[in-house]
Amino acid sequence: MRRRALLGAGAAALGAGALTAAGWPALSSYVREGLPGKVLTSTAELPAAFRTPLPIPPVLKPTSTSGTTDSYDITQQHAELEILPGLRTPAWTYGGTFPGPTIVSRSGRRTVVRHRNELDRPTVVHLHGGHTPAASDGYPTSLILPADGSYDMHRVEQDISGPAHGMSMDHTAMAAMDLAAGTRTYTYPLDQRAATLWYHDHRMGYTGASVWRGLAGFHLVHDDEEEQLPLPRGDRDIPLMITDRSFAADGSFQYPLLDGQMHTPGVTDAYMNGVLGDVILVNGAPWPVHRVDRLRYRLRLLNASNARLYKLQLDPQPDGGGGLVQIGSDGGLLHAPRRHDALEIAPAERFDVIVDFSRYQPGTRVRLLNRFGDGSTAQVMRFDINSGSPHDDTKVPQQLSQVRPLDAHRAAVTRDFHFRGSSAGWTINGTQYQPGRPLARPQLGQVEVWRFTTNFHHPVHLHLNPFQVLSRNGHGIGAFDHGWKDTVDLHPAEAVEVVTRFTDYPGTFMIHCHNLEHEDMAMMADFTTH
């Protein structure tokens, strides 16, 4: 069944029943659990788990500094990486590594990043979670063309337009396009709280394929408030980028492009609800292992998968439970810590957690499991606990930060955004994405309530400013909705209300699904602040 007929049937009812009736049995088991996607099985021989040491992405050094600004240079380049032992994986990388190098910034201190594109395709860079001027936000048609001059406007238009995407480059879309030849400089004022951010490709129609190939990295922001807390730091403050991938027999990434030459956006019909790999990578390594002391560690958990949701749990659980102590969300520190036995994390969400490994006996091997997975995707990594009991001078304070709630009663407007699979494809408010045609025009400084509804599963991401979740289906918020968020996980047949206030920067920004296959097949919309 072709994608339009399939989605038309899927929109007629909610949940697995509609999809099964539409003739998509391979997907129905995932929908029954509220999970998206279809597994793309590797043909490569997969390694045993817990044999590869956990890599820590290198911290990028600035190329220059001044009294107010740190400047960085990153080259987007082809590289061959040894991800699976004994095989070489051609990758698209930031600086030759996957993940790309980590940028560490100070709140309120300007960071300038100059990207040079030595790949053979255009790219766009989005700082996910950044409070960023529109010109540096990574609008999906603000392209960095390959530095070798291989792209002209005709080829750009050919790559973006196509029946799978359902759009054509009309005059409005053309006016929204911004092309840079070879390099683009992104300026991030970073007038925002300490938080775990990440940067990734955001090219319209091809984000899923580009991120799958390796274009993602951490960007960490620190501030005085965070550094005054007695939290773990240094080599006990560990960013963990969790992704899933599928590999061909020769070690290359498998990805079900509709057009292998990448002149037509989208994936083949069976994978239009999301591509799931059968290999779990953490910081680019398959099911790695990391040795830890019997001390507290801060784990910055990022779900950088295209479509896979995870339910993370320690095994064995420490005595008394609550082994994952959440201290932060997408937008930084929570008001107070929250203890979890398991943590559900959707694509693009971040959770900063403290794990106290002194609650385990020396020599214990603690697995991080994925309770939403099975077979090879049921486990993520392992922590091996050293002997001895070193002194730990860290703790988790009962109050972490002042998180002032926005008053929804003062909202100037309530806006509705309906995320749907229908005969028109993946849509927001019944339309596929058209660059330059905003669905909303919020006024800077005013409080607004935005209401998201869905018939499929969608992690919804909002650019420019974070938000606070108000309710799910008219009731209280979920266990993982606390603090400042920029991505919220919507389950099938669910309505979520959030409250936000856009500040500082006029211009055009994005709201979209962060299931990257949905995003690439037009589940995006512009909003323009003024």
Salt bridges, closest charged atoms under 4 A:
ASP70 OD2 - ARG109 NE 2.85
ASP73 OD1 - ARG114 NH1 3.35
GLU82 OE1 - ARG88 NH1 3.82
GLU118 OE2 - ARG116 NE 2.96
ASP120 OD1 - HIS78 NE2 3.72
ASP120 OD2 - ARG121 NH1 3.95
ASP137 OD1 - HIS126 ND1 3.75
ASP137 OD2 - HIS463 ND1 2.67
ASP159 OD2 - ARG203 NH2 3.10
ASP159 OD1 - HIS263 ND1 2.81
ASP170 OD2 - ARG437 NH2 2.66
ASP178 OD2 - ARG184 NH1 2.88
ASP224 OD1 - ARG106 NH2 2.27
GLU226 OE1 - HIS222 ND1 2.84
GLU226 OE2 - ARG298 NH2 2.97
GLU226 OE2 - ARG300 NH2 3.72
GLU227 OE2 - ARG106 NH1 2.74
ASP237 OD1 - ARG300 NE 2.81
ASP244 OD2 - ARG308 NE 2.91
ASP269 OD2 - ARG2 NH1 3.27
ASP269 OD1 - ARG3 NH1 3.36
ASP315 OD2 - ARG367 NH2 2.67
ASP330 OD1 - ARG350 NH1 3.61
ASP330 OD2 - LYS485 NZ 3.49
GLU349 OE2 - LYS485 NZ 2.65
ASP352 OD2 - ARG298 NH2 2.76
ASP352 OD2 - ARG300 NH1 3.49
ASP356 OD2 - ARG296 NE 3.95
ASP384 OD1 - ARG382 NE 2.74
ASP392 OD1 - ARG236 NH2 2.99
ASP392 OD2 - ARG296 NH1 3.49
ASP416 OD1 - ARG451 NE 2.50
GLU448 OE1 - ARG415 NE 2.66
ASP481 OD2 - ARG472 NE 2.64
ASP486 OD1 - HIS128 NE2 3.02
ASP486 OD2 - ARG350 NH2 2.73
ASP486 OD1 - HIS461 ND1 3.63
ASP489 OD1 - HIS457 NE2 3.29
ASP489 OD2 - HIS491 NE2 3.54
GLU494 OE1 - ARG472 NH1 2.84
GLU494 OE1 - HIS491 ND1 3.72
GLU497 OE2 - ARG451 NH1 3.07
ASP504 OD2 - HIS131 NE2 2.68
GLU519 OE2 - HIS202 NE2 3.54
GLU519 OE1 - HIS512 ND1 3.32
